[in-house]
Each structure stands twice: as structure tokens, then as C-alpha cells.
Amino acid sequence: MILFLDGGPSLYAAKRPYFRPVIFVLILASFLFLGCAAATNTNWPGISTDGKLVYVAGGTQIKAYDPATQQEVWAYPEEPGRAQFFAEPSVENGRLVIGDYGVPGGFFNPLPTVTLYGIDTTTNPPSLLWTNTELAKDRYVAPALQDNGRVFVGTSDNKVVALDVETGELLWPEPFETGHSIWGQPVLKDGVLYVSSLDRALHALDAENGTELQRWEIDGAIASRPLLGDEYIYVTSFDGKLHALNYNEPTEAWSVAAANWIWGGAASANGTVVFADVEGNVFAVDASTGAQKWQTQVFGAVQTRPVVVNDVVYLASEGDLETEQGALTAVSLATGDILWQQSTPAPLYTTPVVVEDTIIVALQSESALLIGYDLAAGSQRWVIAPPAN
């Protein structure tokens, strides 16, 4: 039984939502087969933070909000344009990099123009550093990764590129090409760039030149970013498993099965790896052996990555489709006990961010764009309403 803090339904009988994988099949199909169509504002917003401001991409503008005052700091572009943004903004050292979902072409060129942007956020309003309309022909879903003046970008049309974050200049002789779309953010460690793909593989690239160093192949598409642990690389997959991969050879050390697809990535702390599937099952396993430590269930399908802070696991989930309310749940990392759960005015499909002692969710709702909750108690602290337009 789960107690809702906001006065919503007081009891939740854990039940296996068999219909929900169908919902996710439809979402997957919409990405794969409508990639070249003009996007409408029916996607979930991308959200990120630099520890002070929260950046939201959820329509025709990217906006920065101050969670301390709940005020909008700036919007880019200043006036809404035709391009739409839904990827998680990549922000580092005053530079924001994001790709859009494309602008429909004209009568003689019906294909959309898809653009990658480099933006200077040290000014208010932000100023454009560069754009590139040649890298991709399909929408940008994966967040970019910034590192020491470089930015690494995966595209929905199967490419990985590296650019100078100040100039937009390409740094590799040519893009690296995967066998399918890239939806997860690349991850960098010791000069090696790890890229997961819907081609059912994890690719290790030389970050200096884009050459493939190693490839791990599994049985399902990988929609999320890999988790780089001390011993293993962890990837979650549509094959319904968490895979622990060896760093030095393209082999699997072990895998753990969930009950259904795993869309979101994994998180780890204190020798424990946590992940969740699209039936709302949450699993914690030993990071070295894969032995299960505990299993619990949250309200609704989970598409997001767990967030671990101070030995508490936070999960954003779809919630109840009948009432169209999502759920944010806090779970003990040590025991799997549910500490608190809040219902939200719309399903949650975006991984929350944490600023100081507040966990923040982004959602697609007429009443709320961002909601901040107290990390410890789960009480709602504030709501930021969506723009009037």
C-alpha cells in the first residue's frame, strides 16, 4: 500500500499494467516512423540543470528558470519560432548545446531542416554562437555531451559527431555511423566515448578521432545512456535486461532480467545498481555480481532513469493513465521501502533534476511545467505554470 502525500488516492494495489507496453510501442513507432515529419507539441519536455538554474526544452523555446524564485530568467529564441525543442539541453561553462526537431520544408523541398545550436548563456538574453544544419536529417533526441571545449552529439539518423563548442567546427575526419538511431547521451571516460544505439549495440569510440575501438552486441535496442561503473559498463535494453559488460573485451559478465522492456537507464550508489521497467517494477542489484538486493513497484510505467541522492532513489513514472496523473516516488536504497509518493497533474516521462534540497520534475500539463518537491519529506514546494501561449 502506498500513501499519497497530496490527498490523492490513498491506496494503490500493485497490479501489472499489461496494457502499458502497447503504449510504449506506439511511442517508439512515432519516433521511428515520423522522424521526418513536422513535430507537434505532444512530446515530453527535456530538462537539465547546472546546479543553479533549470533549463527546459518543451516547445518552440528553450527556457531557463531560477528555482529559488520560480521566475523565468531567459528564453531562447526571445520570440517563439518554427523549430521545436524537446531534447535535454546540454549546459556547461556558459555554453548550451541542443538540437531541434526540425522545421518543415517548403513546397519544392518538403524535407525538414534539422539544426544543432551552440548558445552562449553568459549573456541575457543568450546569444547564438553557431548553428549546423548539415549534420542530421532527423530530429535530435539524445542530449549532447560537453567536455573540455568539445561537444559530442548522437543523432536519430545514426551518426556520432564531435564539434568545437565555441565555433561548431567539426573535430573528427568523418562522423561515426551506427546501425540505427541514437537516443541516449554519449558518456566519456579516460578518452573513450561510449555510445548506445537502437542498433542493439554499445560502441566505444576514440574521443580524439571517432574511430571505433570496441563494440558490445546484445539482444535488444538500447534507448538510454550507458552507466560507467568501476568494474563494468551497465546498459539497459528493450530486451528487458540489465547487462553488465566488461571494459576490456566485448563480452558480457552477467545480466539480470526485469519483467518487461527497460527504457530508462540505470543509476548506482554504494555498490548497488538500480533500474526500472515499463511495468513499474524497480530492481536493485549488487554492482559486482548482479545478485538481487530488493524489488518493489511504483505507480505506472517507468521510462525515466532513477536519481539517487543521499541513499534515496527517486523515480518519475507514468502513474495512472485513467486519471492522467503521474507519480514521483522516493525509495530507500538500502531496503527498497517506499518512503513517500506524490501524484502529479500529468504523467512523467522525463528524468527529474536536483537543485540543492529540491527535486524538480518537468511535465506536459496545462497547470504545471515544473514542480519542485522537498527531497526528504516529499512535500510540494512550488509550481511553475507553462507559458500562456
N, C-alpha and C positions, 0 to 999 in steps of 0.2 A: 504494500500500500504506500502511496506517495502523497504527502501533504503539499498542497499548493499554497504559496505564501500570499497570493494576491486575492484570495477569496473565490477563486475559480473552482472547478471540480475538485472535491476533497479527496476522492479515492480514484485510483487508477488500477484497474485489474490488468496485469500484464498479459497481453494477448499477442499472438504472432500475426502481424498485419500482412497476410499473404497477397493482398492486392497491391501493396506498395511497390514491389519490383516492377510491376507493369507501368506505374507512374515514371519510374526511373528509365525504363526502356524508351518511353515517349520522349523524355528529356534528352536522352542520348541520341535518339533519332533526329530530334530537332537540331542538335548541334551538327551531326554528321551530314544531314541531307539538305539543310537550309543554310549552309555556311556561306553561300554566295548570294543569299537574299538580303534585302534590307532588314536591319534589325528593328524590332519594335520594343518598347519599354516593358517587356514582360519577363525580363531576366532578373536575377538577384544581384544586388549591388556588391561591388568589391570594396573591401575596407582594409586599411593598414594604419600604422602609427609609427611615429619617430620617438615615442615616449612622452611627447608634449601635445602635439596636435593629432587629430584623427582625420584621415583622408578617405573620402568616399567617392567612388565612381559608380553612378547609378542612373545614367541617362545622358543628356546632352552636355553635361558639365562635370568636371571634377571639382569637389569642394573640400575645403579644409575647415574643420571645426575645433574650437577650443573647448575641451570637456569641462574645464574649470568654470567657464562662464556660460557654456552651452550656446555660444554665439558663432555664427559663420565668420571666418577670418578672410577668406577669399574664394573666388570661383574662377576656374579656367575652362573655356574662354569666358570673358566677362559677360558676354551675351550668349545665350544658347545657340548652338549651330546645328548643322545637319548630322554630324558624326555623333555616335553614341559610345559610351564607355562603360564597361562592366568588369574588366579585369582588375585585380587588386593592384593599386598604384605602388610602384617601387620608389621609395624615398630614402635618400642617403646624402648627407653633407650638402643639403640645399639643392639637390637635383632630384627631379621626379621624372620617371620614365614609364610610359604606358602606351599601349596600342589600342586602337578603336575597333569598332565592329563594322566599319566601312560606310562609305557614302554612296548611295545608288548612282550609277552612271546615267548618261543621257540616252536619247533615242538611238544614236549611232554607236554608242559604246555602253551597252547595258550592264557590263560588269562593274561591281563596286570598286571604289578606290579605298584601299585599306592603308592606314597611316600609323607609323610609330612616331612618338613625340618625345623630345627631350626638353624639359621645362626647368627654368631657374625659379626656385621657390623662395629665394632670399629677398626678392622684391615683392611689393604688394601694390597692384596685382602682380601675379607671376608673369615672367616674360619667356617667350619661346626662344629656345636655343637652336633647335634644328628639327626637321621632320624627314622621314623617309617613306616614300610611297611605293618603293620597288621591292621591298623585302618579302611581302606577303600579299596574296590574293584572297585570303580568307581571314576571318575575324581573329583578333588576338584574345585568347582565353587565358593563357598562362601568364602569371606575373613575371616581370623581368627580374634579374638578379644583378645588383651592383656590387663591384669590388674594386677598390683602389683605382678609380677613374675609368674602369671598364664596365660595360653592361652586357650581360648575356641574355639572349631572348630566344624562346622557343615559339614556333608559330603553328597555327592549325593546319597549314599546308606543309607540315613535315620537315621544317628546317630549323636549325640552330645557328645563330649568328652572334658575333661579338663586335661591339662598337665602342668607340671612344665616347664617354658620357658627355664630354664638353662640346664635341664637334659633330658627333654622329658618324664619324669616319669608320668604315669597316676595317677590322683588325686582322681578320683571317683571310687567307688567299681565296677561299670559297666557303660557302655555308656547308655545314654537315647536314646530311639528309637522313631522316629516319624513315621507317616504313609506313608511318601513319601520323595522325595529329599529335601535338604536344599540348597537354592541358595543365601539367604540373610545373611549378617553378624549378629551374635548374638549381643544383646545390654544389658548392665548391669546397674542396678540401685538399690541401697540400698540392696545389697546382692541377688537380684533376676536377673536371666538371662532370657531374653526374646528371644525366637527363633521362627521365622516364617518358614512355610514349604509349599510345594506344596500339602500337605495333607488337605488344606483348614482350617488350624488352626494356632493359635498363642499359644505357650506353654510357661508357666512361670515355671522356674526351680530354685531350691535352688542351688546357685552357689557353695556351700560347698560340696554337695554330689550328685547333679544331680537329686534329687527327684522332680517329677512334683508337683507343688503347685496349679496350675490352668491352665485351657485351655479354649480358646475362639474359637468357631467354626463359620465360615462364609460360604458363598455360592461359593467362588472361590479360586483357588490356590493363594498363596502369594509368589512372586518371590523375593521380596526385603526386606530389614531390616525394622523393626518397628521404628516409631518415638515416643519417650517418651516425652510427654508434661507435663505441670504442672497439668492439670486436667484429661487428657485422654491419652490413647495409640492409636496412629493412624497407621492403616495399609491400604495399597492399594492392590488391588486384580485383578485377571483376570475376576472377576465378574463385572468389570467396576465401582467400587465404592471405595470411601474413607470411612473407618469405624473408628468411634471414640468409643473406648472400655473403660469401667470402670476398674479402677485398682483393686478394692477390691472385685469384683464379676465378674463371667464370662458372662457379659451381654454387649450389645451394647447400647450406649447412643443415637447415631444417625449415619446416613450415608448420603453421598452425591454421586449422580450418575454422572459419566462422560459420554462421548459419546461412549466409547469403552473400551477395555482392558486397565488396568493400570499395566505396567510392572515395572517402576521405583518407588522408594519410594517417600515420601513426605518430605518437609522441612518447617521450621516455623521461624517466627520472628515477633516481635511487635504484638502479638495476632492474627497472620494470618498464616494459613496453605496453602501451595502451592503444587500442584501436576499436572501431565500432563498425557494424554492418548496416545495410539498408533496412533491416528489420528492427533496428534499435537495440540490438544486443551489443554490450560493451564487454571487452575482454582485457584482462591484464595478465601478461605472461612474463616469465623470467627472461631477461635480456640475453643471457648466455645459453640457456637450454631450451627455451620455448615452453617450459612447463607452466601450466595454467595456475595462476595465483587466485583469481576470482573471476566471476562473470555476473553481470547484472543487466538490467534492461531499463532504457529510458523511454520517454513518451514519443513514439513516432520514429520514422526512418532517420538515419544519420547520414548526411552527405559530407559533413564537415570534419576537420581534423580536431582531435582533442587538444585542449590547452591545459598545461599543468603548472600550477603556481602554489608554492608552499604546501606541497603534499596533498593538494586537492586537484582533481580532474574536472574540468568544465567541458560540457558537451552541449552544442546547439543542435536541435533536432526539428524535424518537420512537425511534430506534435499531432494534433487531431485534425484530419482533413475535413471532417464533417463540420466542425466549428471554425475551421481555418485559423486555429491558434497554434503557434509554435511552442517550443519549450526550451528553457535553459536549465541545465541540471548540474549540480555540484556533487561529486562523488569522492569518497575517501580513497586516496591512492593506496593506502595500506590494506584496507579491508573490502572495498567495493560498496560500502554502505552509502546510501543516498543521504546527503546532508541537507540539501534543500532543492526545490524545483520551482521555477517561475514559469507561468504561461505568458506568451507574448501575443500581440494582436495579429500576427501573421506567421506562417511557417518560417523557419530559419534554415537557410541554405549556405550561409557564409560563416567561416570560422571567426569567432569573436576575437577582439584585441583587448589588451590590458594596459591601462594607464594608471600608475600608482596603485591605489586600492579599489579601483573600479573596473569591472569587466563590461565591455561595450559590445552590443550586438547591432547589426545592420539588418534591415528588413524592408520588404516592399509592402507598405501599408499606407492607407490614407491618413492614419492618425500618428504614425511614427516612422521616422527614418533611422534614428539611432536611439537606443535606450541604454542607460547606464545603471548597473546594479552593484551593490556593495559585495566585494569579493567574499567576505567572511559570512555575512548574515543573509545575503541574497535579497535584501530589500531594495526596491526600486529607488534610485536617487534622482533621476531626471529623464526627460524625454525631449528629443529634438524632432519637431514635426518636419515633414517633407516640404520642399518649396511649393509655393502656391500654384505654380504652373506645372 
